[in-house]
Amino acid sequence: MSGGGFESVDFSNREEVSGGRWRFSFVVPESSPYFKEHFESFRLLPAVAEIDIAVRCASGVLERDISVTALKKTKFISPVLPGSKMILELDFRSGGSIGFTFFTEKGDKASFGVIYYSI
């Protein structure tokens, strides 16, 4: 993963929606290193970048670094283009797992899955 990708993300909101469920609103600008060398003629956010954003947001909520041990039931439905306004929902579950869902600003599901982690 290109260095500085996460630092380039422009977060506008972080809120706890309910116990264990968090919502982040953000834009990944066209200048983000996440887009470097990924389909030069058709830039889109790589799946690994979506996972990176979800893991780093989860680490921020937990206030500690986490290590991914597995990804399950992961599906990438629609591309995330440079400058897209996105919403990430994280659902912290028992047993060291986090459900994640990325939505477009219109509310369409862009991707989802479950991250298993250790501390």
All heavy atoms as an XYZ file, in Angstrom:
930
protein
N       0.847     -1.172      0.000
C       0.000      0.000      0.000
C       0.888      1.228      0.000
O       1.836      1.318      0.760
C      -0.882     -0.040      1.246
C      -1.852      1.100      1.383
S      -3.002      1.412      0.038
C      -3.542     -0.198     -0.409
N       0.585      2.158     -0.861
C       1.358      3.387     -0.966
C       1.345      4.150      0.340
O       0.314      4.255      0.998
C       0.773      4.282     -2.060
O       0.858      3.671     -3.306
N       2.494      4.691      0.711
C       2.565      5.485      1.925
C       1.753      6.761      1.802
O       1.678      7.354      0.737
N       1.138      7.165      2.890
C       0.400      8.410      2.914
C      -1.027      8.331      2.418
O      -1.737      9.328      2.426
N      -1.471      7.153      1.994
C      -2.831      7.018      1.484
C      -3.869      7.423      2.506
O      -4.713      8.276      2.248
N      -3.811      6.839      3.681
C      -4.815      7.117      4.709
C      -4.756      8.577      5.144
O      -5.786      9.205      5.380
C      -4.642      6.189      5.909
C      -5.717      6.371      6.943
C      -6.994      5.868      6.733
C      -5.460      7.049      8.122
C      -8.001      6.043      7.680
C      -6.457      7.230      9.079
C      -7.737      6.720      8.852
N      -3.560      9.112      5.232
C      -3.395     10.492      5.657
C      -4.007     11.469      4.656
O      -4.348     12.592      5.002
C      -1.910     10.816      5.879
C      -1.307     10.117      7.083
C      -1.003      8.636      6.860
O      -0.995      8.163      5.699
O      -0.791      7.936      7.861
N      -4.191     11.049      3.419
C      -4.768     11.923      2.394
C      -6.296     11.943      2.424
O      -6.921     12.785      1.780
C      -4.305     11.472      1.002
O      -4.924     10.248      0.636
N      -6.908     11.016      3.165
C      -8.371     10.927      3.213
C      -8.921     12.120      4.005
O      -8.427     12.452      5.075
C      -8.829      9.598      3.854
C     -10.344      9.548      3.979
C      -8.322      8.418      3.034
N      -9.935     12.755      3.445
C     -10.552     13.927      4.063
C     -11.814     13.499      4.808
O     -12.870     13.323      4.201
C     -10.879     14.957      2.974
C     -11.529     16.211      3.522
O     -11.423     16.468      4.741
O     -12.151     16.938      2.724
N     -11.691     13.285      6.116
C     -12.829     12.881      6.946
C     -13.605     14.116      7.377
O     -13.031     15.075      7.872
C     -12.367     12.107      8.182
C     -11.886     10.726      7.864
C     -10.543     10.476      7.650
C     -12.790      9.686      7.757
C     -10.103      9.200      7.341
C     -12.352      8.410      7.442
C     -11.008      8.164      7.227
N     -14.916     14.073      7.196
C     -15.748     15.199      7.604
C     -16.569     14.879      8.846
O     -17.071     15.781      9.501
C     -16.680     15.616      6.463
O     -17.505     14.538      6.073
N     -16.707     13.585      9.169
C     -17.533     13.220     10.312
C     -17.143     11.841     10.830
O     -16.824     10.950     10.056
C     -19.008     13.228      9.920
C     -19.928     13.142     11.121
O     -19.636     13.679     12.173
N     -21.041     12.457     10.954
N     -17.194     11.709     12.142
C     -17.011     10.417     12.820
C     -17.989     10.429     13.972
O     -17.955     11.337     14.807
C     -15.584     10.285     13.328
C     -15.386      9.127     14.280
C     -14.008      9.150     14.894
N     -14.014      8.441     16.147
C     -12.933      8.029     16.774
N     -11.744      8.277     16.292
N     -13.020      7.386     17.905
N     -18.881      9.442     14.002
C     -19.859      9.421     15.080
C     -20.231      8.000     15.458
O     -20.258      7.110     14.613
C     -21.124     10.182     14.689
C     -21.883      9.543     13.544
C     -23.150     10.295     13.170
O     -23.797     10.850     14.072
O     -23.479     10.301     11.974
N     -20.517      7.812     16.744
C     -21.052      6.533     17.193
C     -22.561      6.592     16.987
O     -23.249      7.433     17.545
C     -20.712      6.263     18.652
C     -21.134      4.872     19.088
C     -20.633      4.499     20.472
O     -20.214      5.397     21.231
O     -20.671      3.289     20.800
N     -23.056      5.709     16.143
C     -24.472      5.691     15.792
C     -25.269      5.003     16.891
O     -26.353      5.434     17.255
C     -24.687      4.982     14.433
C     -26.152      4.923     14.065
C     -23.870      5.666     13.353
N     -24.739      3.893     17.384
C     -25.337      3.144     18.490
C     -24.224      2.323     19.110
O     -23.111      2.324     18.610
C     -26.488      2.266     17.994
O     -26.015      1.308     17.071
N     -24.518      1.635     20.169
C     -23.494      0.851     20.851
C     -22.745     -0.086     19.918
O     -23.325     -1.025     19.396
N     -21.493      0.207     19.670
C     -20.662     -0.653     18.828
C     -20.765     -0.388     17.343
O     -20.100     -1.037     16.551
N     -21.570      0.562     16.915
C     -21.699      0.885     15.484
C     -21.248      2.335     15.275
O     -21.730      3.241     15.924
C     -23.131      0.703     15.019
C     -23.307      1.144     13.570
C     -24.577      0.650     12.989
N     -24.189     -0.534     12.231
C     -24.994     -1.470     11.833
N     -26.262     -1.430     12.131
N     -24.557     -2.480     11.129
N     -20.308      2.503     14.334
C     -19.724      3.808     14.047
C     -19.915      4.156     12.582
O     -19.910      3.273     11.724
C     -18.236      3.793     14.379
C     -17.976      3.773     15.852
C     -18.086      2.702     16.692
C     -17.604      4.871     16.653
N     -17.785      3.072     17.970
C     -17.484      4.402     17.979
C     -17.340      6.213     16.385
C     -17.120      5.223     19.028
C     -16.974      7.037     17.431
C     -16.867      6.543     18.742
N     -19.999      5.450     12.306
C     -20.154      5.938     10.927
C     -19.112      7.031     10.671
O     -18.951      7.936     11.485
C     -21.549      6.496     10.712
C     -21.778      6.988      9.281
C     -23.201      7.470      9.059
N     -24.119      6.351      9.212
C     -25.288      6.415      9.871
N     -25.666      7.533     10.429
N     -26.060      5.363      9.955
N     -18.447      6.916      9.534
C     -17.443      7.882      9.100
C     -17.850      8.404      7.729
O     -18.184      7.619      6.841
C     -16.065      7.215      8.955
C     -15.533      6.623     10.220
C     -15.964      5.368     10.649
C     -14.606      7.300     10.980
C     -15.478      4.804     11.820
C     -14.112      6.747     12.156
C     -14.545      5.499     12.572
N     -17.801      9.711      7.556
C     -18.042     10.324      6.249
C     -16.703     10.850      5.751
O     -15.946     11.467      6.514
C     -19.030     11.480      6.361
O     -20.255     11.028      6.881
N     -16.419     10.632      4.471
C     -15.105     11.032      3.959
C     -15.097     11.137      2.436
O     -15.996     10.669      1.750
C     -14.027     10.043      4.402
C     -14.182      8.666      3.826
C     -13.514      8.302      2.671
C     -15.000      7.723      4.437
C     -13.657      7.026      2.137
C     -15.152      6.455      3.914
C     -14.477      6.103      2.765
N     -14.026     11.741      1.948
C     -13.719     11.822      0.522
C     -12.270     11.410      0.361
O     -11.412     11.814      1.149
C     -13.907     13.263     -0.014
C     -13.424     13.387     -1.447
C     -15.353     13.702      0.107
N     -11.990     10.601     -0.646
C     -10.607     10.292     -0.990
C     -10.286     11.154     -2.215
O     -10.820     10.913     -3.297
C     -10.393      8.797     -1.314
C      -8.920      8.527     -1.588
C     -10.879      7.920     -0.168
N      -9.465     12.200     -2.030
C      -9.208     13.127     -3.126
C      -8.450     12.476     -4.286
O      -7.735     11.491     -4.106
C      -8.377     14.234     -2.481
C      -7.782     13.620     -1.269
C      -8.714     12.532     -0.823
N      -8.629     13.048     -5.439
C      -7.974     12.543     -6.648
C      -6.461     12.465     -6.485
O      -5.805     11.599     -7.059
C      -8.326     13.447     -7.823
C      -7.917     12.891     -9.160
C      -8.481     13.686    -10.306
O      -9.562     14.268    -10.177
O      -7.805     13.703    -11.357
N      -5.902     13.343     -5.669
C      -4.450     13.382     -5.461
C      -3.948     12.314     -4.488
O      -2.741     12.190     -4.273
C      -4.055     14.764     -4.947
O      -4.700     15.019     -3.709
N      -4.831     11.516     -3.902
C      -4.436     10.516     -2.906
C      -3.494      9.469     -3.492
O      -3.710      8.973     -4.602
C      -5.671      9.809     -2.356
O      -5.270      8.750     -1.505
N      -2.456      9.112     -2.725
C      -1.569      8.037     -3.162
C      -2.286      6.702     -3.372
O      -1.785      5.831     -4.077
C      -0.550      7.924     -2.023
C      -0.560      9.262     -1.370
C      -1.975      9.746     -1.495
N      -3.470      6.535     -2.777
C      -4.233      5.299     -2.987
C      -4.507      5.055     -4.476
O      -4.646      3.926     -4.913
C      -5.577      5.360     -2.269
C      -5.568      5.047     -0.798
C      -6.356      5.792      0.073
C      -4.824      3.997     -0.267
C      -6.414      5.495      1.427
C      -4.868      3.706      1.087
C      -5.657      4.447      1.929
O      -5.709      4.146      3.267
N      -4.631      6.127     -5.251
C      -4.967      5.985     -6.663
C      -3.745      5.806     -7.566
O      -3.890      5.542     -8.750
C      -5.769      7.200     -7.147
C      -7.107      7.323     -6.493
C      -7.367      8.350     -5.603
C      -8.117      6.410     -6.754
C      -8.606      8.472     -4.991
C      -9.360      6.506     -6.146
C      -9.603      7.542     -5.265
N      -2.552      5.964     -7.007
C      -1.331      5.880     -7.803
C      -1.205      4.503     -8.451
O      -1.305      3.477     -7.791
C      -0.111      6.160     -6.922
C       1.170      6.233     -7.702
C       2.345      6.535     -6.808
C       3.599      6.611     -7.645
N       4.779      6.786     -6.838
N      -1.021      4.513     -9.754
C      -0.761      3.306    -10.549
C      -1.891      2.279    -10.522
O      -1.672      1.123    -10.847
C       0.551      2.649    -10.103
C       1.756      3.549    -10.275
C       3.024      2.941     -9.733
O       3.095      1.718     -9.532
O       3.970      3.714     -9.523
N      -3.088      2.675    -10.143
C      -4.199      1.725    -10.172
C      -5.117      2.091    -11.323
O      -5.940      2.998    -11.198
C      -4.949      1.713     -8.836
C      -5.847      0.527     -8.669
N      -5.360     -0.746     -8.512
C      -7.186      0.411     -8.664
C      -6.367     -1.595     -8.399
N      -7.497     -0.909     -8.491
N      -4.946      1.399    -12.429
C      -5.710      1.640    -13.644
C      -5.552      3.089    -14.096
O      -6.453      3.908    -13.953
C      -7.183      1.279    -13.480
C      -7.418     -0.140    -13.071
C      -8.181     -0.429    -11.963
C      -6.864     -1.193    -13.788
C      -8.405     -1.744    -11.575
C      -7.081     -2.503    -13.410
C      -7.846     -2.771    -12.309
N      -4.393      3.381    -14.637
C      -4.054      4.748    -15.033
C      -5.133      5.414    -15.889
O      -5.427      6.590    -15.726
C      -2.717      4.751    -15.781
C      -2.186      6.131    -16.033
C      -0.771      6.098    -16.589
O       0.023      5.257    -16.152
O      -0.503      6.930    -17.462
N      -5.768      4.655    -16.767
C      -6.782      5.257    -17.641
C      -8.170      5.303    -16.981
O      -9.082      5.944    -17.503
C      -6.864      4.491    -18.962
O      -7.283      3.164    -18.725
N      -8.345      4.618    -15.863
C      -9.632      4.623    -15.162
C      -9.356      4.466    -13.670
O      -9.358      3.368    -13.135
C     -10.528      3.481    -15.668
C     -11.887      3.458    -15.023
C     -12.797      4.480    -15.232
C     -12.256      2.406    -14.200
C     -14.058      4.454    -14.634
C     -13.514      2.362    -13.601
C     -14.410      3.395    -13.824
N      -9.063      5.575    -13.015
C      -8.700      5.559    -11.598
C      -9.868      5.089    -10.726
O     -11.002      5.523    -10.914
C      -8.290      6.949    -11.146
C      -7.088      7.491    -11.866
C      -5.844      7.050    -11.170
N      -4.696      7.679    -11.798
C      -3.579      7.024    -12.061
N      -3.469      5.769    -11.746
N      -2.583      7.635    -12.617
N      -9.563      4.185     -9.806
C     -10.535      3.788     -8.799
C      -9.800      3.346     -7.553
O      -8.620      3.013     -7.587
C     -11.482      2.701     -9.301
C     -10.886      1.373     -9.759
C     -10.958      0.354     -8.647
C     -11.675      0.887    -10.948
N     -10.508      3.396     -6.439
C      -9.911      3.052     -5.153
C      -9.724      1.538     -5.086
O     -10.696      0.786     -5.222
C     -10.817      3.528     -4.014
C     -10.252      3.476     -2.606
C      -9.089      4.462     -2.463
C     -11.330      3.811     -1.593
N      -8.497      1.063     -4.907
C      -8.272     -0.384     -4.819
C      -8.974     -0.997     -3.606
O      -9.136     -0.344     -2.569
C      -6.753     -0.500     -4.654
C      -6.187      0.826     -5.029
C      -7.263      1.834     -4.768
N      -9.381     -2.225     -3.730
C     -10.035     -2.937     -2.628
C      -9.152     -2.934     -1.378
O      -9.648     -2.756     -0.260
C     -10.372     -4.363     -3.044
N      -7.858     -3.105     -1.558
C      -6.951     -3.126     -0.410
C      -6.947     -1.771      0.294
O      -6.785     -1.703      1.517
C      -5.523     -3.578     -0.826
C      -4.849     -2.553     -1.709
C      -4.681     -3.907      0.385
N      -7.187     -0.686     -0.432
C      -7.271      0.636      0.185
C      -8.547      0.754      1.018
O      -8.531      1.342      2.097
C      -7.227      1.724     -0.882
N      -9.651      0.187      0.530
C     -10.887      0.198      1.310
C     -10.681     -0.545      2.632
O     -11.110     -0.089      3.694
C     -12.034     -0.412      0.519
C     -12.470      0.454     -0.652
C     -13.664     -0.094     -1.378
O     -14.658     -0.474     -0.716
O     -13.620     -0.156     -2.620
N     -10.022     -1.691      2.561
C      -9.728     -2.457      3.781
C      -8.823     -1.644      4.700
O      -9.035     -1.583      5.912
C      -9.092     -3.823      3.448
C     -10.020     -4.675      2.581
C      -8.670     -4.550      4.720
C     -11.356     -5.008      3.212
N      -7.813     -0.982      4.130
C      -6.902     -0.156      4.918
C      -7.668      0.949      5.643
O      -7.454      1.176      6.835
C      -5.820      0.438      4.010
C      -4.737      1.172      4.785
O      -4.211      0.620      5.774
O      -4.411      2.314      4.400
N      -8.566      1.625      4.949
C      -9.363      2.686      5.569
C     -10.203      2.109      6.711
O     -10.246      2.670      7.808
C     -10.244      3.387      4.520
C      -9.355      4.201      3.559
C     -11.289      4.283      5.191
C     -10.083      4.718      2.325
N     -10.868      0.983      6.466
C     -11.711      0.369      7.504
C     -10.884     -0.028      8.727
O     -11.287      0.236      9.870
C     -12.449     -0.844      6.940
N      -9.739     -0.643      8.511
C      -8.886     -1.092      9.625
C      -8.356      0.098     10.419
O      -8.365      0.092     11.651
C      -7.735     -1.982      9.105
C      -6.667     -2.205     10.166
C      -8.285     -3.309      8.611
N      -7.924      1.137      9.727
C      -7.387      2.305     10.437
C      -8.477      3.055     11.202
O      -8.242      3.563     12.291
C      -6.652      3.217      9.471
C      -5.338      2.606      8.999
C      -4.675      3.534      8.023
N      -3.484      3.005      7.446
C      -2.297      3.604      7.544
N      -2.158      4.721      8.230
N      -1.255      3.085      6.942
N      -9.673      3.118     10.630
C     -10.788      3.742     11.358
C     -11.133      2.918     12.595
O     -11.370      3.470     13.677
C     -12.002      3.891     10.451
S     -11.831      5.215      9.229
N     -11.144      1.594     12.461
C     -11.409      0.713     13.605
C     -10.341      0.885     14.676
O     -10.651      0.960     15.872
C     -11.488     -0.739     13.151
N      -9.086      0.969     14.260
C      -7.997      1.189     15.215
C      -8.191      2.505     15.959
O      -7.933      2.592     17.163
C      -6.643      1.197     14.497
O      -6.324     -0.082     14.012
N      -8.661      3.522     15.248
C      -8.922      4.815     15.887
C     -10.013      4.728     16.936
O      -9.900      5.314     18.010
N     -11.074      3.992     16.634
C     -12.166      3.821     17.595
C     -11.670      3.067     18.821
O     -11.968      3.428     19.962
C     -13.365      3.089     16.950
C     -14.377      2.658     18.004
C     -14.029      3.963     15.897
N     -10.905      2.008     18.589
C     -10.398      1.174     19.686
C      -9.210      1.815     20.410
O      -8.795      1.331     21.464
C      -9.989     -0.209     19.159
C     -11.123     -1.058     18.606
C     -10.571     -2.314     17.944
C     -12.115     -1.425     19.707
N      -8.652      2.861     19.797
C      -7.486      3.561     20.339
C      -6.292      2.638     20.521
O      -5.549      2.731     21.492
C      -7.835      4.291     21.636
C      -8.884      5.361     21.434
C      -9.254      6.091     22.711
O      -8.902      5.626     23.818
O      -9.908      7.143     22.590
N      -6.141      1.724     19.564
C      -4.976      0.825     19.527
C      -4.886      0.199     18.149
O      -5.885      0.086     17.441
C      -5.061     -0.249     20.598
C      -6.290     -1.142     20.468
C      -6.366     -2.205     21.517
N      -6.676     -1.576     22.779
C      -6.743     -2.179     23.934
N      -6.537     -3.460     24.009
N      -7.028     -1.548     25.039
N      -3.681     -0.181     17.782
C      -3.485     -0.833     16.489
C      -4.077     -2.237     16.524
O      -4.008     -2.915     17.554
C      -1.995     -0.928     16.145
C      -1.397      0.423     15.805
O      -2.158      1.328     15.403
O      -0.164      0.580     15.940
N      -4.655     -2.627     15.416
C      -5.154     -3.997     15.293
C      -4.467     -4.660     14.106
O      -4.020     -3.989     13.180
C      -6.691     -4.047     15.130
C      -7.146     -3.344     13.854
C      -7.379     -3.472     16.352
C      -8.636     -3.519     13.560
N      -4.395     -5.972     14.151
C      -3.834     -6.763     13.058
C      -4.949     -7.606     12.451
O      -5.693     -8.271     13.179
C      -2.735     -7.700     13.565
O      -1.674     -6.951     14.104
N      -5.050     -7.570     11.140
C      -6.064     -8.360     10.452
C      -5.626     -9.813     10.443
O      -4.504    -10.134     10.047
C      -6.275     -7.856      9.008
C      -7.243     -8.747      8.249
C      -6.757     -6.410      9.012
N      -6.515    -10.699     10.897
C      -6.214    -12.130     10.873
C      -6.965    -12.843      9.748
O      -6.540    -13.890      9.291
C      -6.545    -12.791     12.225
O      -7.920    -12.576     12.533
C      -5.672    -12.212     13.336
N      -8.103    -12.252      9.320
C      -8.876    -12.850      8.215
C      -9.889    -11.836      7.700
O     -10.300    -10.923      8.417
C      -9.604    -14.111      8.680
N     -10.275    -12.010      6.459
C     -11.367    -11.269      5.842
C     -12.378    -12.296      5.365
O     -12.003    -13.277      4.726
C     -10.882    -10.449      4.643
C      -9.896     -9.340      4.931
C      -9.343     -8.780      3.626
C     -10.564     -8.227      5.719
N     -13.643    -12.084      5.662
C     -14.680    -13.040      5.261
C     -15.845    -12.293      4.635
O     -16.086    -11.125      4.933
C     -15.194    -13.816      6.474
C     -14.119    -14.535      7.259
C     -14.008    -15.955      6.868
C     -12.872    -16.600      7.655
N     -13.038    -17.954      7.934
N     -16.566    -13.006      3.803
C     -17.801    -12.499      3.197
C     -17.608    -11.118      2.587
O     -18.481    -10.259      2.656
C     -18.931    -12.472      4.221
C     -19.222    -13.835      4.810
C     -20.298    -13.765      5.855
C     -20.481    -15.136      6.482
N     -21.415    -15.120      7.585
N     -16.457    -10.884      1.988
C     -16.123     -9.582      1.435
C     -16.585     -9.493     -0.017
O     -16.338    -10.395     -0.809
C     -14.609     -9.345      1.523
O     -14.211     -9.505      2.886
C     -14.221     -7.973      1.049
N     -17.260     -8.403     -0.338
C     -17.742     -8.195     -1.699
C     -17.584     -6.721     -2.060
O     -17.945     -5.844     -1.280
C     -19.199     -8.610     -1.819
C     -19.702     -8.514     -3.225
C     -20.926     -9.344     -3.433
C     -21.301     -9.241     -4.899
N     -21.980    -10.375     -5.387
N     -17.061     -6.490     -3.250
C     -16.882     -5.146     -3.775
C     -17.852     -4.997     -4.935
O     -17.696     -5.631     -5.968
C     -15.425     -4.924     -4.173
C     -14.507     -5.055     -2.992
C     -13.958     -6.281     -2.653
C     -14.247     -3.964     -2.180
C     -13.153     -6.426     -1.533
C     -13.446     -4.098     -1.052
C     -12.896     -5.321     -0.730
N     -18.883     -4.180     -4.730
C     -20.008     -4.096     -5.645
C     -19.831     -3.029     -6.719
O     -20.114     -3.261     -7.889
C     -21.312     -3.830     -4.856
C     -21.528     -4.947     -3.833
C     -22.507     -3.694     -5.784
C     -22.573     -4.630     -2.797
N     -19.406     -1.851     -6.302
C     -19.246     -0.774     -7.273
C     -17.960     -0.011     -6.996
O     -17.519      0.087     -5.851
C     -20.455      0.163     -7.248
O     -20.606      0.762     -5.992
N     -17.349      0.541     -8.044
C     -16.062      1.229     -7.876
C     -16.207      2.541     -7.115
O     -17.232      3.214     -7.205
C     -15.604      1.481     -9.316
C     -16.843      1.467    -10.133
C     -17.793      0.541     -9.436
N     -15.164      2.862     -6.384
C     -15.078      4.146     -5.693
C     -14.112      4.998     -6.504
O     -12.928      4.673     -6.620
C     -14.587      3.982     -4.241
C     -14.438      5.344     -3.570
C     -15.528      3.079     -3.454
N     -14.632      6.057     -7.078
C     -13.850      6.921     -7.954
C     -13.219      8.064     -7.165
O     -13.692      8.419     -6.082
C     -14.758      7.478     -9.055
C     -15.480      6.424     -9.886
C     -16.451      7.094    -10.850
C     -14.508      5.534    -10.617
N     -12.154      8.656     -7.703
C     -11.528      9.791     -7.020
C     -12.543     10.893     -6.753
O     -13.374     11.222     -7.605
C     -10.473     10.262     -8.025
C     -10.174      9.058     -8.861
C     -11.473      8.318     -8.958
N     -12.499     11.439     -5.548
C     -13.381     12.527     -5.173
C     -14.774     12.107     -4.745
O     -15.589     12.955     -4.381
N     -15.065     10.803     -4.748
C     -16.390     10.328     -4.339
C     -16.604     10.583     -2.849
O     -15.724     10.331     -2.033
C     -16.539      8.824     -4.588
O     -16.438      8.522     -5.949
N     -17.803     11.056     -2.508
C     -18.176     11.207     -1.105
C     -18.681      9.849     -0.631
O     -19.577      9.273     -1.235
C     -19.247     12.277     -0.947
C     -18.747     13.653     -1.290
C     -19.823     14.693     -1.141
C     -19.277     16.060     -1.527
N     -20.326     17.088     -1.456
N     -18.088      9.350      0.448
C     -18.377      8.004      0.927
C     -18.765      8.006      2.400
O     -18.443      8.923      3.140
C     -17.148      7.094      0.744
C     -16.639      6.974     -0.679
S     -17.823      6.222     -1.806
C     -17.990      4.590     -1.104
N     -19.436      6.935      2.792
C     -19.766      6.686      4.193
C     -19.283      5.274      4.515
O     -19.530      4.339      3.750
C     -21.285      6.796      4.441
C     -21.750      8.227      4.169
C     -21.627      6.361      5.868
C     -23.240      8.378      4.067
N     -18.583      5.138      5.619
C     -18.133      3.838      6.114
C     -18.850      3.570      7.420
O     -18.838      4.414      8.324
C     -16.621      3.842      6.351
C     -16.050      2.682      7.166
C     -16.276      1.352      6.462
C     -14.572      2.911      7.456
N     -19.492      2.412      7.513
C     -20.090      1.990      8.774
C     -19.322      0.786      9.287
O     -19.065     -0.162      8.538
C     -21.567      1.658      8.607
C     -22.413      2.882      8.364
C     -23.906      2.615      8.403
O     -24.334      1.445      8.555
O     -24.646      3.598      8.270
N     -18.946      0.859     10.554
C     -18.256     -0.233     11.229
C     -19.159     -0.756     12.333
O     -19.719      0.025     13.108
C     -16.942      0.241     11.850
C     -15.881      0.760     10.891
C     -14.669      1.253     11.683
C     -15.463     -0.318      9.901
N     -19.291     -2.074     12.388
C     -20.111     -2.725     13.405
C     -19.201     -3.653     14.197
O     -18.820     -4.721     13.709
C     -21.241     -3.506     12.725
C     -22.163     -4.199     13.704
O     -22.153     -3.845     14.901
O     -22.897     -5.104     13.273
N     -18.828     -3.212     15.409
C     -17.926     -3.997     16.249
C     -18.712     -5.140     16.873
O     -19.721     -4.927     17.539
C     -17.289     -3.111     17.323
C     -16.293     -2.147     16.759
C     -16.712     -0.949     16.195
C     -14.947     -2.439     16.766
C     -15.797     -0.056     15.655
C     -14.019     -1.558     16.223
C     -14.453     -0.362     15.666
N     -18.246     -6.352     16.645
C     -18.941     -7.557     17.109
C     -18.093     -8.283     18.135
O     -16.883     -8.070     18.233
C     -19.198     -8.476     15.913
C     -19.969     -7.786     14.816
C     -20.002     -8.606     13.563
N     -20.781     -7.926     12.533
C     -20.927     -8.400     11.316
N     -20.377     -9.547     10.962
N     -21.652     -7.730     10.434
N     -18.721     -9.163     18.869
C     -17.969     -9.963     19.842
C     -17.091    -10.957     19.087
O     -17.336    -11.266     17.927
C     -18.928    -10.695     20.783
O     -19.746    -11.581     20.046
N     -16.071    -11.432     19.747
C     -15.201    -12.440     19.140
C     -14.140    -11.880     18.215
O     -13.579    -12.593     17.402
N     -13.859    -10.588     18.309
C     -12.780    -10.004     17.517
C     -13.102     -9.852     16.045
O     -12.253    -10.126     15.193
N     -14.299     -9.400     15.732
C     -14.635     -9.154     14.330
C     -15.377     -7.825     14.193
O     -15.997     -7.335     15.141
C     -15.471    -10.289     13.740
O     -16.754    -10.329     14.303
N     -15.274     -7.275     13.009
C     -15.899     -5.992     12.688
C     -16.561     -6.125     11.322
O     -15.903     -6.469     10.335
C     -14.848     -4.864     12.600
C     -14.028     -4.779     13.879
C     -15.520     -3.534     12.267
C     -12.745     -3.992     13.724
N     -17.839     -5.864     11.272
C     -18.509     -5.786      9.984
C     -18.258     -4.408      9.409
O     -18.276     -3.410     10.129
N     -17.973     -4.331      8.111
C     -17.787     -3.020      7.486
C     -18.661     -2.925      6.240
O     -18.891     -3.909      5.544
C     -16.319     -2.753      7.133
C     -15.795     -3.574      5.987
C     -15.903     -3.127      4.680
C     -15.193     -4.799      6.204
C     -15.416     -3.879      3.615
C     -14.712     -5.565      5.158
C     -14.818     -5.104      3.854
N     -19.163     -1.725      5.988
C     -19.925     -1.449      4.785
C     -19.580     -0.049      4.311
O     -19.625      0.904      5.094
C     -21.446     -1.524      5.036
O     -21.768     -2.775      5.643
C     -22.220     -1.390      3.732
N     -19.212      0.055      3.049
C     -18.985      1.349      2.414
C     -20.220      1.684      1.596
O     -20.711      0.833      0.837
C     -17.763      1.295      1.476
C     -16.445      1.317      2.186
C     -15.836      0.147      2.597
C     -15.788      2.517      2.435
C     -14.612      0.154      3.240
C     -14.557      2.538      3.078
C     -13.971      1.357      3.486
N     -20.712      2.913      1.747
C     -21.857      3.398      0.994
C     -21.448      4.626      0.186
O     -20.593      5.396      0.625
C     -22.984      3.839      1.938
C     -23.577      2.745      2.759
C     -23.113      2.485      4.035
C     -24.613      1.976      2.259
C     -23.678      1.482      4.811
C     -25.183      0.962      3.026
C     -24.709      0.716      4.298
N     -22.111      4.811     -0.954
C     -21.941      6.055     -1.687
C     -22.738      7.132     -0.977
O     -23.561      6.841     -0.107
C     -22.459      5.932     -3.137
O     -23.879      5.742     -3.104
C     -21.783      4.776     -3.871
N     -22.537      8.363     -1.361
C     -23.280      9.472     -0.743
C     -24.781      9.337     -0.976
O     -25.585      9.802     -0.186
C     -22.693     10.783     -1.261
C     -23.602     11.755     -1.875
C     -22.906     13.012     -2.342
O     -22.374     13.012     -3.459
O     -22.917     14.001     -1.588
N     -25.177      8.627     -2.032
C     -26.596      8.408     -2.315
C     -27.183      7.261     -1.491
O     -28.366      6.990     -1.550
C     -26.798      8.107     -3.794
C     -26.465      9.259     -4.704
C     -26.647      8.874     -6.146
C     -26.255     10.013     -7.057
N     -26.347      9.637     -8.466
N     -26.322      6.547     -0.749
C     -26.790      5.457      0.095
C     -26.683      4.080     -0.539
O     -27.103      3.092      0.063
N     -26.112      4.007     -1.746
C     -25.921      2.708     -2.393
C     -24.724      1.991     -1.772
O     -23.688      2.610     -1.509
C     -25.673      2.886     -3.894
C     -26.849      3.519     -4.608
O     -28.004      3.260     -4.213
O     -26.611      4.293     -5.561
N     -24.858      0.698     -1.567
C     -23.781     -0.100     -0.993
C     -22.672     -0.261     -2.039
O     -22.921     -0.678     -3.162
C     -24.325     -1.468     -0.595
C     -23.532     -2.159      0.471
C     -24.138     -3.496      0.853
C     -25.251     -3.322      1.857
N     -25.696     -4.610      2.398
N     -21.442      0.091     -1.663
C     -20.292     -0.034     -2.563
C     -19.485     -1.301     -2.269
O     -18.971     -1.937     -3.187
C     -19.395      1.192     -2.464
N     -19.376     -1.659     -0.994
C     -18.667     -2.879     -0.608
C     -19.013     -3.220      0.835
O     -19.503     -2.383      1.584
C     -17.149     -2.715     -0.772
O     -16.667     -1.695      0.071
N     -18.719     -4.469      1.200
C     -18.984     -4.898      2.578
C     -18.178     -6.147      2.874
O     -17.645     -6.801      1.973
C     -20.474     -5.142      2.812
C     -21.063     -6.236      1.949
C     -21.079     -7.550      2.367
C     -21.597     -5.927      0.704
C     -21.620     -8.550      1.566
C     -22.136     -6.914     -0.115
C     -22.148     -8.234      0.327
N     -18.118     -6.504      4.154
C     -17.416     -7.706      4.576
C     -17.226     -7.738      6.074
O     -17.766     -6.899      6.804
N     -16.446     -8.698      6.502
C     -16.136     -8.860      7.928
C     -14.627     -8.966      8.082
O     -13.985     -9.748      7.374
C     -16.820    -10.122      8.518
C     -16.466    -10.274      9.992
C     -18.336    -10.068      8.316
N     -14.109     -8.172      8.978
C     -12.681     -8.178      9.294
C     -12.525     -8.876     10.647
O     -13.162     -8.484     11.633
C     -12.124     -6.748      9.404
C     -12.256     -6.023      8.069
C     -10.668     -6.765      9.898
C     -11.990     -4.530      8.176
N     -11.697     -9.901     10.685
C     -11.331    -10.541     11.949
C      -9.970     -9.974     12.328
O      -9.096     -9.834     11.480
C     -11.279    -12.065     11.797
C     -12.654    -12.664     11.611
C     -13.239    -12.703     10.352
C     -13.367    -13.143     12.695
C     -14.521    -13.226     10.183
C     -14.639    -13.664     12.538
C     -15.207    -13.704     11.276
O     -16.466    -14.208     11.114
N      -9.794     -9.682     13.619
C      -8.576     -9.009     14.039
C      -8.084     -9.519     15.383
O      -8.808    -10.174     16.137
C      -8.802     -7.503     14.103
C      -9.731     -7.065     15.210
C      -9.228     -6.668     16.454
C     -11.120     -7.058     15.034
C     -10.079     -6.281     17.477
C     -11.971     -6.662     16.052
C     -11.443     -6.288     17.269
O     -12.282     -5.895     18.292
N      -6.821     -9.173     15.650
C      -6.231     -9.382     16.971
C      -5.562     -8.079     17.375
O      -5.261     -7.233     16.538
C      -5.233    -10.543     16.964
O      -4.142    -10.239     16.114
N      -5.348     -7.967     18.666
C      -4.710     -6.746     19.201
C      -3.300     -7.059     19.614
O      -3.001     -8.077     20.120
C      -5.526     -6.164     20.379
C      -6.890     -5.774     19.844
C      -4.821     -5.021     21.031
C      -7.856     -5.250     20.866
